[in-house]
Every structure is written in structure tokens, then in C-alpha cells.
Amino acid sequence: MQVYVVQSGDTLYSISNLFQTSIAAIEEANKLKTPNLIIGQTLVIPIVGHYYFVKPGDTLFLIAQRYHMSVELLARINQIPPTFTLPVALRLYIPPHPKKTLTTFAYIEPVGDSVSPALESIAKSKAPYLTYLAPFTYRVNRDGSLTPPPLNRLKEISEKNKTEMTLVISNLDGFTFSPELAHIILNVKAVQNKLIDEIVNTAIKEGFSVVHFDFEFVPQEDREAYNKFLQKIKPRLADHNILLSTALAPKTSSSQPGLLYEAHDYNFHGKIADFVIILTMEWGYQTGYPGPISPINEVEKVLDYALTEIPAEKILLGQNLYGYDWTMPYIQGESKARAISPQQAVQIARDHYAEIEFDETAQAPYFEYTDDDGKRHIVWFEDGRSIQAKFDLINRYQLLGIAYWKLGYHFPQNWLLLKDQFDITKAK
């Protein structure tokens, strides 16, 4: 697969000729509804391997080294002498690398009393790419009982695709995570004992292979209580071969202050959990100031710390499948961005004749536009470049895999690149 950024003057015809493929193949891969391209738009070109275009200062040795090949092999594939002096812009073919094995996890959030046909269809189309499918969320009541989300045919879809079902437990109360509810769960023994019994019985009855705790905004004074709770439920789950997983806020030190961070003990979770999801999509958020949602420079800082506390083979990198459209001016406490899919973002840019720019530090695309009412907007989202940067990061840090929040946002480039580069771990 080739990730290509549209330049001024490009057309689907010229791009298809450049990469020796068809217009129809590019349109289908990127789910294009129009042949009209915009500057800065990213396309995934569906070819085997990819092409490299020689830059000033390049040599065969440097390029071969970059792609972990011998000079002789690179020269032979491209039918040039090993001592050939490369002209700038020469196109070289780079064969695909052997695929690596990756564990993938995706939250899915039914709304209302049932899984909508549209969301069920999305689950069906994405289950082949997933190790774990995680309906969000089983809600904990104050007496320790559980209120389940609608599941409909999600279990059947998972079984057909050898995807494991995950039981997600959260301290969500209404639309927000509740510190008070977390405190009750972690400190009131009668509530806790009932909850643990319900979790284990539900997991066995419904066939969940993983229990995943997403406890957020836990009071700092409950840090040890949270650890003890996990320690208490772990053997109960292990007796039935059920894995334990937790979601962790994106910390850069063990003493990082803030309600989001203080009760999440990386070292302990790294020991007790079978795997963890680090929620590295917490920077640009709906009520916050416009910015990249998962800037790679910030994600790297989190991973650098995480790997001092948690084995790499237990870490799933959290990744957003959405972008945000902010209406300006931003007013703290009042502004709220609109969540959009990467596909929607490109359509908005096209409709408003906006060029897509790319923040090299954050490795994230963005653009600005003015709507029909004269209001200025800023949009940050994901594209083929940004998700490829995350895949490269996962490989570089040798992480277990990736966890998506959440299914339902249209991002075909992610799934194309994922399938091209990885073999997905599946149930036996």
C-alpha cells in the first residue's frame, strides 16, 4: 500500500498512472464519492508494496538501509546497477515487508435499547480486523448490580469472525464518569462483593473472554483500593480462563497530578492485568481548545514513561477513529466541538474549498474553513499519514497492539493499512 498526499494539479488519472493502478481501484479503496480531489488530501493507493521517489542526497545504500534491505536486492528489483547514481525523483519499487502479528481491540457503543442496524452492519464489517470487540458499557449500579448494554447479534458476529467478546465495566453515571460511584465500588464491601459475583457470572453466562475495567476520574485516595479490587477479582476470573484488562489515562510520570491520572497505578496494572489500554487520545477533546486529538509527540512521551512500568507486550495503544470540528471563537466552558469521521472531514474541506494542512510535529492533518453563516471553523482529524505514523510507533516500541475508540466513524484508510501490514490475532 502507498500513502499519497494530493498535490496541486493532481487528478485521479495522473495518480493512477504514477502508481500503475486504475482510477476505479483508488476510488474503491478510499471510498471516494467524487473524482474531485483537494490539496492535502491523503489517498491510500492499493498496490502491493510501494514506490519511493528519490530525494536529494539519497543513495541506494541509504534507501536500502531505511527499508532493511540489501543494496543488491534493491538494485536487482529495480533493474539498476548497485553503483548507480540516483537522479532526484527516480521511482524505486519497495517490496512489502513480512507482516507482523497485532492484537486489535475496538469499543462499540450502542445507543438506546438495541444495537441499530447500521451499527450492527459496522460490527460485521470490522470484526474480521479485530481480536476483541468491546460493547460499551456495562453500568454499575450503586447496589453492585449491573445494567447491560444491548448486544443483539454482536456475539454471533464475533463468533463467526473468531473475534473475542469483551465485557466492559465502567463507572459511567449518565453521560459522565462518576468519582462518587468509583468510591462506592472500591470501598463498600457489600457492593463490591456483589459486583464481583455479577461480573464473573455474566462473563461466564454470556461467553466473554475478557473483563475490561474503564474506571476514570477515580479519587486519588482510592488508588490503593482500586489496586486491591483488581487483585481481588483477578483469581476469580483466572479460574475460568477469563482475561483481565484495564484502561489507563495517558501519564508521563508516576506522580502526575490530576483526577484523571492519580489513581491509575501503571506499575500495579502492568503486573495484575493481562493487557492494558493506554488512552492516548486525550489531548484534543470536545470541550477543549482546538488541537490534535492524539499528537504523536505527546503519545511518545506517554509510551516512554509507560515502558518503564509496563511490559511492551501488554500495551495496546489507544487510537481515535474520529475528528473534531470546532466553531470559533472558542469559549472555555461553553464551546463544544462536533465529532466527525475522517471521511466527513475531507468532505467538509472539499465543500468549502479548504486545503488540508499537516502538522509535522503532531503528525496530524487539519484545516480551517468558513461556514455559510460566516463562522470560522477549525478541524483536526485522522488520515492515512497520521494512522501510519501510529502503526510505525507500535512497531518501533514493539507494543502488543492497538485499541480503537470507537466503531461507527467511517475511516476506510485505517482498515486498509491495518490489513496490509499486520496479521490480526484471532481466537483459536
C-alpha positions as CSV (number, residue, x, y, z in Angstrom):
1,M,0.0,0.0,0.0
2,Q,1.1,3.5,-0.8
3,V,0.1,6.6,1.2
4,Y,0.0,9.6,-1.1
5,V,-0.8,13.2,-0.5
6,V,-2.6,15.1,-3.2
7,Q,-0.6,18.0,-4.7
8,S,-1.6,20.9,-6.9
9,G,-2.5,19.7,-10.4
10,D,-3.1,16.1,-9.4
11,T,-6.0,14.1,-10.8
12,L,-7.1,10.6,-10.3
13,Y,-5.9,9.9,-13.8
14,S,-2.4,11.2,-13.2
15,I,-2.1,9.5,-9.8
16,S,-3.3,6.1,-11.2
17,N,-0.6,6.4,-13.9
18,L,2.1,7.3,-11.4
19,F,1.4,4.2,-9.4
20,Q,0.4,1.9,-12.3
21,T,-3.1,1.1,-11.0
22,S,-6.6,2.1,-12.0
23,I,-8.8,5.0,-11.1
24,A,-11.5,2.5,-10.1
25,A,-9.1,0.8,-7.6
26,I,-8.2,4.1,-6.0
27,E,-11.8,5.2,-5.8
28,E,-12.9,1.9,-4.2
29,A,-10.0,1.8,-1.7
30,N,-10.7,5.3,-0.4
31,K,-14.5,5.1,-0.9
32,L,-14.4,8.3,-3.0
33,K,-17.8,9.7,-3.9
34,T,-16.4,12.2,-6.3
35,P,-13.3,12.4,-8.6
36,N,-12.6,15.9,-7.4
37,L,-9.6,16.0,-5.2
38,I,-8.3,18.7,-2.8
39,I,-4.8,19.7,-2.0
40,G,-3.5,17.9,1.1
41,Q,-6.0,15.1,0.9
42,T,-4.4,11.7,1.7
43,L,-5.1,8.7,-0.5
44,V,-4.1,5.1,0.1
45,I,-3.1,3.5,-3.2
46,P,-4.0,-0.2,-3.3
47,I,-0.8,-1.7,-4.7
48,V,1.5,-4.5,-3.5
49,G,4.5,-2.9,-1.8
50,H,5.1,0.8,-2.5
51,Y,7.2,3.2,-4.5
52,Y,9.9,5.5,-3.2
53,F,10.8,8.7,-5.0
54,V,14.4,9.7,-4.7
55,K,15.2,12.9,-2.8
56,P,18.4,15.0,-2.9
57,G,21.2,13.2,-1.1
58,D,19.7,9.8,-1.4
59,T,21.9,6.8,-2.3
60,L,21.0,3.1,-2.9
61,F,22.7,2.3,0.4
62,L,20.7,4.8,2.4
63,I,17.4,3.8,0.9
64,A,18.2,0.1,1.3
65,Q,19.1,0.7,4.9
66,R,15.9,2.6,5.5
67,Y,13.8,-0.4,4.3
68,H,16.0,-3.1,5.9
69,M,17.1,-4.5,2.5
70,S,20.5,-5.2,0.9
71,V,21.7,-2.8,-1.8
72,E,22.0,-5.8,-4.2
73,L,18.4,-6.7,-3.7
74,L,17.1,-3.2,-4.1
75,A,19.1,-2.7,-7.2
76,R,18.0,-6.1,-8.7
77,I,14.3,-5.4,-8.1
78,N,14.6,-2.1,-9.8
79,Q,16.9,-3.4,-12.6
80,I,19.7,-0.9,-12.0
81,P,23.4,-1.4,-11.2
82,P,24.3,-1.4,-7.4
83,T,26.7,1.5,-8.1
84,F,24.1,3.6,-10.0
85,T,23.9,7.3,-9.1
86,L,20.3,8.1,-8.4
87,P,18.7,11.0,-10.1
88,V,16.2,13.0,-8.0
89,A,12.6,11.9,-8.4
90,L,13.5,8.5,-9.7
91,R,10.8,6.0,-8.8
92,L,12.1,2.9,-6.9
93,Y,9.9,-0.1,-6.1
94,I,10.0,-1.3,-2.5
95,P,8.5,-4.8,-1.9
96,P,6.2,-5.5,1.1
97,H,7.7,-6.5,4.4
98,P,6.6,-9.7,6.1
99,K,3.5,-9.0,8.2
100,K,3.7,-8.7,12.0
101,T,1.1,-10.1,14.3
102,L,-1.0,-7.5,16.0
103,T,-3.7,-7.6,18.7
104,T,-6.6,-5.2,18.0
105,F,-9.4,-4.0,20.2
106,A,-12.4,-1.8,19.4
107,Y,-15.0,-0.3,21.6
108,I,-18.5,-0.2,20.2
109,E,-21.2,1.9,21.8
110,P,-24.9,1.0,21.2
111,V,-27.3,3.8,21.9
112,G,-30.8,3.2,23.3
113,D,-32.4,-0.2,23.9
114,S,-30.9,-2.0,20.9
115,V,-28.0,-2.2,18.5
116,S,-29.0,-0.2,15.5
117,P,-28.9,-2.0,12.1
118,A,-26.3,0.5,10.9
119,L,-24.0,-0.2,14.0
120,E,-24.6,-4.0,13.6
121,S,-23.5,-3.7,10.0
122,I,-20.4,-1.8,11.0
123,A,-19.6,-4.5,13.6
124,K,-20.0,-7.2,10.9
125,S,-17.7,-5.4,8.5
126,K,-15.0,-4.6,11.1
127,A,-15.0,-7.9,13.1
128,P,-12.5,-9.6,10.7
129,Y,-10.0,-6.9,11.7
130,L,-10.5,-7.3,15.4
131,T,-9.1,-9.6,18.2
132,Y,-11.5,-8.1,20.7
133,L,-14.9,-6.4,20.3
134,A,-15.9,-4.4,23.4
135,P,-19.6,-3.2,23.8
136,F,-19.5,-0.1,25.9
137,T,-20.6,-0.4,28.6
138,Y,-22.0,-2.5,31.5
139,R,-23.0,0.1,34.0
140,V,-22.5,-0.4,37.7
141,N,-25.4,0.4,39.9
142,R,-24.9,1.7,43.4
143,D,-26.0,-1.7,44.9
144,G,-23.4,-3.5,42.9
145,S,-25.7,-4.9,40.2
146,L,-25.0,-4.4,36.5
147,T,-27.1,-2.9,33.8
148,P,-26.0,-4.4,30.4
149,P,-25.8,-2.6,27.1
150,P,-27.9,-4.0,24.2
151,L,-25.9,-6.7,22.4
152,N,-28.4,-8.1,19.8
153,R,-26.3,-10.1,17.3
154,L,-22.8,-8.8,18.4
155,K,-22.0,-12.2,20.0
156,E,-23.0,-14.1,16.9
157,I,-21.0,-11.7,14.7
158,S,-17.9,-12.1,16.9
159,E,-18.1,-15.9,16.9
160,K,-18.4,-16.0,13.1
161,N,-15.2,-13.9,12.8
162,K,-13.2,-15.6,15.7
163,T,-13.3,-12.2,17.5
164,E,-13.4,-12.4,21.3
165,M,-16.2,-10.5,23.2
166,T,-15.1,-8.2,25.9
167,L,-17.2,-7.3,29.0
168,V,-16.5,-3.6,29.7
169,I,-17.2,-2.3,33.2
170,S,-17.2,1.4,33.8
171,N,-18.1,4.0,36.5
172,L,-20.2,5.8,34.0
173,D,-23.2,7.6,35.6
174,G,-25.4,9.1,33.0
175,F,-23.0,10.7,30.5
176,T,-20.0,11.2,32.8
177,F,-17.6,9.1,34.8
178,S,-18.5,9.4,38.5
179,P,-15.8,9.7,41.2
180,E,-18.5,9.0,43.8
181,L,-19.6,5.8,42.1
182,A,-16.0,4.7,41.8
183,H,-15.5,5.3,45.5
184,I,-18.6,3.2,46.4
185,I,-17.4,0.3,44.2
186,L,-13.9,0.3,45.6
187,N,-14.8,0.8,49.3
188,V,-18.2,-0.5,50.2
189,K,-17.5,-4.3,50.7
190,A,-21.1,-5.4,50.2
191,V,-21.4,-3.5,46.9
192,Q,-18.0,-4.7,45.8
193,N,-18.7,-8.4,46.6
194,K,-22.0,-8.3,44.8
195,L,-20.4,-6.6,41.8
196,I,-17.6,-9.2,41.5
197,D,-20.1,-12.0,41.6
198,E,-22.2,-10.4,38.9
199,I,-19.2,-9.7,36.7
200,V,-17.9,-13.3,36.9
201,N,-21.4,-14.8,36.4
202,T,-22.2,-12.5,33.5
203,A,-18.8,-13.2,31.8
204,I,-19.4,-17.0,32.1
205,K,-23.0,-16.9,31.0
206,E,-22.5,-14.6,28.1
207,G,-19.2,-16.0,26.9
208,F,-17.0,-13.0,27.5
209,S,-13.3,-13.9,27.3
210,V,-12.1,-10.6,28.7
211,V,-13.3,-8.3,31.5
212,H,-12.1,-4.8,30.9
213,F,-12.3,-2.1,33.6
214,D,-12.6,1.5,32.4
215,F,-12.7,3.4,35.7
216,E,-12.0,7.0,35.1
217,F,-11.8,10.1,37.4
218,V,-11.2,7.8,40.4
219,P,-10.3,9.8,43.5
220,Q,-6.6,9.8,44.3
221,E,-7.3,8.4,47.8
222,D,-8.8,5.3,46.2
223,R,-5.7,4.4,44.3
224,E,-4.8,1.5,46.6
225,A,-8.5,0.5,46.9
226,Y,-8.5,0.2,43.1
227,N,-5.4,-1.9,43.1
228,K,-6.9,-4.2,45.8
229,F,-10.2,-4.5,43.9
230,L,-8.2,-5.7,40.8
231,Q,-6.2,-8.1,43.0
232,K,-9.4,-9.5,44.4
233,I,-11.2,-10.2,41.1
234,K,-8.2,-11.4,39.2
235,P,-8.1,-15.0,40.6
236,R,-11.9,-15.3,40.2
237,L,-11.6,-14.5,36.5
238,A,-8.4,-16.7,36.1
239,D,-10.3,-19.7,37.5
240,H,-12.5,-19.5,34.3
241,N,-9.7,-18.6,31.9
242,I,-11.1,-15.0,31.6
243,L,-8.5,-12.3,31.0
244,L,-8.3,-9.0,33.0
245,S,-7.8,-5.7,31.2
246,T,-7.8,-2.1,32.3
247,A,-7.9,1.3,30.6
248,L,-5.3,3.8,31.8
249,A,-5.1,7.6,31.5
250,P,-2.1,8.8,29.4
251,K,0.5,9.6,32.1
252,T,4.1,10.8,31.7
253,S,5.2,10.1,35.4
254,S,4.0,8.2,38.4
255,S,3.3,11.3,40.3
256,Q,1.3,13.2,37.6
257,P,-1.3,15.3,39.3
258,G,-5.0,15.4,38.3
259,L,-8.2,13.5,38.9
260,L,-7.8,11.7,35.6
261,Y,-4.3,10.3,36.5
262,E,-3.6,9.9,40.2
263,A,-5.5,6.6,40.9
264,H,-4.1,4.8,37.9
265,D,-1.0,2.9,39.1
266,Y,0.9,1.9,36.0
267,N,3.2,-0.4,37.8
268,F,0.5,-2.3,39.5
269,H,-1.8,-2.6,36.5
270,G,1.2,-3.7,34.4
271,K,1.6,-6.6,36.8
272,I,-2.0,-7.6,37.5
273,A,-3.6,-7.1,34.1
274,D,-3.2,-9.4,31.1
275,F,-3.1,-6.3,29.0
276,V,-3.8,-2.6,29.3
277,I,-5.2,0.1,27.0
278,I,-3.4,3.4,27.4
279,L,-6.0,6.1,26.3
280,T,-3.6,8.1,24.1
281,M,-6.4,10.2,22.5
282,E,-7.0,12.6,25.3
283,W,-5.4,15.9,24.1
284,G,-7.9,17.4,21.7
285,Y,-11.3,16.8,23.3
286,Q,-14.8,18.1,22.6
287,T,-14.9,20.8,25.2
288,G,-11.2,21.7,25.0
289,Y,-9.3,24.2,22.8
290,P,-8.9,23.0,19.2
291,G,-5.9,20.8,18.6
292,P,-4.8,17.3,17.5
293,I,-6.6,14.5,19.4
294,S,-3.6,12.1,19.6
295,P,-0.5,14.1,18.7
296,I,2.3,11.7,18.2
297,N,4.9,13.7,20.1
298,E,2.7,13.6,23.2
299,V,1.9,9.9,22.7
300,E,5.6,9.1,22.6
301,K,6.1,10.8,25.9
302,V,3.4,8.6,27.5
303,L,4.9,5.5,26.0
304,D,8.4,6.4,27.1
305,Y,7.1,6.5,30.7
306,A,4.7,3.5,30.3
307,L,7.5,1.2,29.2
308,T,9.4,1.9,32.5
309,E,6.4,0.4,34.4
310,I,4.6,-2.0,32.0
311,P,5.9,-4.6,29.6
312,A,5.5,-3.6,25.9
313,E,3.8,-6.9,25.2
314,K,1.0,-5.9,27.5
315,I,0.3,-2.4,26.0
316,L,-2.4,-1.6,23.5
317,L,-2.1,2.0,22.1
318,G,-5.4,3.9,22.3
319,Q,-6.4,5.4,19.0
320,N,-9.3,7.6,17.9
321,L,-11.3,6.9,14.8
322,Y,-12.8,10.4,14.7
323,G,-12.0,14.0,14.4
324,Y,-13.5,17.2,15.8
325,D,-14.9,20.3,14.1
326,W,-14.7,23.4,16.4
327,T,-16.7,26.6,15.8
328,M,-14.6,29.7,16.6
329,P,-14.1,31.7,18.6
330,Y,-13.5,29.1,21.3
331,I,-15.1,29.9,24.6
332,Q,-13.9,27.9,27.6
333,G,-16.8,26.2,29.4
334,E,-19.2,26.9,26.5
335,S,-17.7,25.6,23.3
336,K,-18.2,22.0,22.2
337,A,-16.8,20.5,19.1
338,R,-18.7,18.3,16.7
339,A,-17.4,14.8,16.4
340,I,-16.9,13.8,12.7
341,S,-15.4,10.9,10.8
342,P,-12.2,11.3,8.8
343,Q,-14.3,10.7,5.7
344,Q,-16.6,13.6,6.7
345,A,-13.7,15.8,7.4
346,V,-12.4,15.5,3.8
347,Q,-15.9,16.1,2.5
348,I,-16.2,19.3,4.6
349,A,-12.9,20.5,3.3
350,R,-14.0,19.8,-0.3
351,D,-17.4,21.5,0.2
352,H,-15.6,24.7,1.5
353,Y,-12.6,24.7,-0.9
354,A,-10.2,24.3,2.0
355,E,-6.7,22.9,1.6
356,I,-5.7,20.3,4.2
357,E,-2.5,21.0,6.1
358,F,-0.4,18.7,8.1
359,D,1.3,19.3,11.5
360,E,4.6,17.5,11.2
361,T,5.2,17.6,15.0
362,A,1.9,16.2,15.9
363,Q,1.7,14.1,12.7
364,A,-1.9,15.2,12.3
365,P,-4.0,16.8,9.5
366,Y,-6.1,19.9,10.0
367,F,-7.8,22.7,8.1
368,E,-9.9,25.8,8.6
369,Y,-13.0,26.9,6.8
370,T,-15.8,29.5,7.0
371,D,-19.4,28.2,7.0
372,D,-22.4,29.7,5.3
373,D,-23.1,31.9,8.4
374,G,-19.7,33.4,8.2
375,K,-18.4,31.5,11.2
376,R,-14.8,30.2,11.2
377,H,-14.1,26.6,12.0
378,I,-11.0,24.5,12.8
379,V,-11.0,20.8,12.1
380,W,-8.5,18.2,13.4
381,F,-8.9,14.6,12.2
382,E,-7.0,11.5,11.2
383,D,-5.9,10.3,7.7
384,G,-3.6,7.7,6.1
385,R,-0.5,9.6,7.2
386,S,-1.4,10.0,10.8
387,I,-2.5,6.4,11.3
388,Q,0.6,5.1,9.5
389,A,2.6,7.1,12.0
390,K,0.9,5.3,14.8
391,F,1.5,1.9,13.2
392,D,5.2,2.8,12.8
393,L,5.2,3.8,16.5
394,I,3.6,0.4,17.6
395,N,6.3,-1.4,15.6
396,R,9.1,0.8,16.9
397,Y,8.1,0.3,20.6
398,Q,7.1,-3.4,19.9
399,L,3.7,-3.0,21.5
400,L,1.1,-5.7,21.7
401,G,-1.4,-3.7,19.6
402,I,-3.9,-1.0,19.1
403,A,-7.3,-0.2,20.7
404,Y,-9.9,1.9,18.8
405,W,-12.5,4.3,20.2
406,K,-14.9,3.7,18.6
407,L,-16.6,1.8,15.8
408,G,-19.1,3.9,13.8
409,Y,-16.8,6.6,12.3
410,H,-16.0,6.0,8.7
411,F,-12.2,5.7,8.2
412,P,-11.5,3.2,5.4
413,Q,-7.8,4.1,5.1
414,N,-7.2,2.8,8.7
415,W,-8.5,-0.7,7.9
416,L,-6.7,-0.8,4.5
417,L,-3.3,-0.1,6.1
418,L,-4.0,-2.3,9.1
419,K,-4.8,-5.3,6.9
420,D,-1.9,-4.6,4.6
421,Q,0.7,-4.5,7.3
422,F,-0.5,-6.9,10.1
423,D,-1.8,-10.3,10.7
424,I,-4.6,-9.9,13.3
425,T,-4.5,-12.2,16.4
426,K,-7.7,-14.3,16.4
427,A,-9.4,-16.8,18.8
428,K,-8.2,-20.3,18.4
